[in-house]
Amino acid sequence: MINFELKYENLIEREIHNNLIVTETKDLNIIESCINLFNSEIVWDKMFTIKDAEIRIRKGDIFFVGYYDNYLFGYCWLTKNKIFKIYNVFSKNIPINRIYGATDLLYFVIKNYTSGIIISEVDEWNLKSINVFKKLGFNQKVW
């Protein structure tokens, strides 16, 4: 596991695309669509379930969904405490020349819903997420 940390003031600025919509939801049907989207691309034995999502929502975690031109492309979870934690980030594999993705989703969430210190943990095999966190200004940390 790789630990990442970002001080809010060190967030690398990005332009938000006009057609990008990031919204929080508690709608279990939307969350289930996100789980199915993930499972259509990746086999991972630690994937959260609807039951897990219900528990997370009850304890105060926020589920964000990213849409581009009304096309669901990704999601992430955010825990808001003294230190913010972003986890279970996913962005659908789509053509290489796309102009949106996980970086845009996370930038929007960080910019609008966090402050102070933001952390995340990424599995070593997840090179896409590692690159996304680095693009936003996160640094590797030893906890």
C-alpha positions as CSV (number, residue, x, y, z in Angstrom):
1,M,0.0,0.0,0.0
2,I,1.2,3.5,-0.9
3,N,0.2,6.4,1.4
4,F,-0.4,9.8,-0.1
5,E,-0.9,13.2,1.6
6,L,-1.8,16.6,0.2
7,K,-2.0,19.9,2.0
8,Y,-5.0,21.7,0.5
9,E,-2.9,24.8,-0.4
10,N,-0.6,22.6,-2.5
11,L,-3.4,21.3,-4.7
12,I,-2.3,21.7,-8.3
13,E,-4.9,23.9,-10.1
14,R,-6.8,22.5,-13.0
15,E,-9.4,23.8,-15.4
16,I,-12.9,22.3,-14.8
17,H,-14.4,21.2,-18.0
18,N,-17.9,22.7,-18.7
19,N,-19.5,19.3,-19.3
20,L,-18.2,17.8,-16.1
21,I,-20.7,17.2,-13.3
22,V,-19.6,15.9,-9.9
23,T,-22.3,15.2,-7.4
24,E,-22.7,13.5,-4.1
25,T,-25.3,10.8,-3.8
26,K,-26.9,8.4,-1.4
27,D,-29.0,6.8,-4.1
28,L,-28.2,3.0,-3.8
29,N,-29.3,2.4,-7.4
30,I,-26.6,4.9,-8.6
31,I,-24.0,3.3,-6.3
32,E,-24.9,-0.1,-7.5
33,S,-24.4,1.1,-11.1
34,C,-21.0,2.3,-10.1
35,I,-20.1,-1.0,-8.5
36,N,-21.2,-2.8,-11.7
37,L,-19.2,-0.3,-13.8
38,F,-16.1,-1.2,-11.7
39,N,-16.7,-4.9,-11.9
40,S,-17.1,-4.8,-15.7
41,E,-13.5,-3.8,-15.9
42,I,-11.6,-5.0,-12.8
43,V,-11.6,-8.1,-10.7
44,W,-10.7,-7.1,-7.2
45,D,-11.6,-9.1,-4.1
46,K,-11.8,-5.9,-1.9
47,M,-14.6,-4.2,-3.8
48,F,-17.2,-2.6,-1.6
49,T,-20.8,-3.9,-1.7
50,I,-24.2,-2.1,-1.4
51,K,-24.2,-3.2,2.3
52,D,-20.8,-1.6,2.8
53,A,-22.0,1.6,1.0
54,E,-25.0,1.8,3.4
55,I,-22.7,1.5,6.4
56,R,-20.3,4.1,5.0
57,I,-23.2,6.6,4.4
58,R,-24.6,6.0,7.9
59,K,-21.3,6.8,9.4
60,G,-21.0,10.1,7.4
61,D,-18.8,9.2,4.4
62,I,-19.8,10.9,1.1
63,F,-20.1,9.1,-2.3
64,F,-19.3,11.3,-5.3
65,V,-20.2,10.4,-8.9
66,G,-18.6,11.9,-12.0
67,Y,-20.5,12.5,-15.2
68,Y,-19.3,14.0,-18.5
69,D,-22.0,14.8,-21.0
70,N,-24.4,12.8,-18.8
71,Y,-22.1,9.8,-19.1
72,L,-21.2,8.1,-15.8
73,F,-17.4,7.7,-15.8
74,G,-16.2,7.5,-12.2
75,Y,-16.7,7.8,-8.5
76,C,-14.9,8.2,-5.2
77,W,-15.6,8.1,-1.4
78,L,-14.6,10.9,1.0
79,T,-14.4,10.7,4.8
80,K,-14.6,14.1,6.5
81,N,-12.8,14.2,9.8
82,K,-9.9,16.4,11.1
83,I,-8.0,14.9,8.1
84,F,-10.0,14.2,4.9
85,K,-9.5,10.8,3.3
86,I,-10.3,10.0,-0.3
87,Y,-10.7,6.3,-1.1
88,N,-12.1,3.7,-3.6
89,V,-11.4,6.0,-6.6
90,F,-12.5,4.6,-10.0
91,S,-12.6,6.0,-13.5
92,K,-13.9,4.0,-16.4
93,N,-11.4,3.1,-19.2
94,I,-12.4,5.0,-22.2
95,P,-10.5,6.3,-25.3
96,I,-7.0,7.7,-24.8
97,N,-7.9,11.1,-26.2
98,R,-10.6,11.8,-23.5
99,I,-10.4,15.2,-21.8
100,Y,-11.7,14.1,-18.4
101,G,-11.2,11.4,-15.9
102,A,-10.3,10.6,-12.3
103,T,-8.0,13.6,-12.0
104,D,-10.9,16.0,-12.8
105,L,-13.3,14.1,-10.4
106,L,-10.8,14.2,-7.5
107,Y,-9.8,17.8,-8.2
108,F,-13.4,18.9,-8.0
109,V,-14.0,17.0,-4.7
110,I,-10.8,18.3,-3.1
111,K,-11.4,21.9,-4.2
112,N,-15.0,22.0,-3.1
113,Y,-15.3,19.6,-0.1
114,T,-12.0,19.6,1.7
115,S,-9.5,21.8,3.5
116,G,-6.3,21.2,5.5
117,I,-4.8,17.7,5.1
118,I,-6.1,15.2,2.6
119,I,-4.9,11.6,2.6
120,S,-5.3,8.4,0.5
121,E,-4.0,4.9,0.2
122,V,-3.4,3.2,-3.1
123,D,-2.4,-0.4,-3.9
124,E,1.0,-0.7,-5.6
125,W,-0.6,-2.3,-8.7
126,N,-2.9,0.7,-9.3
127,L,-0.6,2.8,-11.4
128,K,-3.4,4.9,-12.8
129,S,-4.5,6.1,-9.3
130,I,-0.9,6.7,-8.3
131,N,-0.4,9.0,-11.3
132,V,-3.6,10.8,-10.6
133,F,-2.6,11.6,-7.1
134,K,0.8,12.8,-8.2
135,K,-0.8,15.1,-10.8
136,L,-2.8,16.7,-8.1
137,G,0.2,17.4,-5.9
138,F,0.0,14.5,-3.4
139,N,3.2,13.3,-1.9
140,Q,4.0,9.8,-0.7
141,K,4.1,9.5,3.0
142,V,5.1,6.9,5.5
143,W,2.5,6.6,8.3
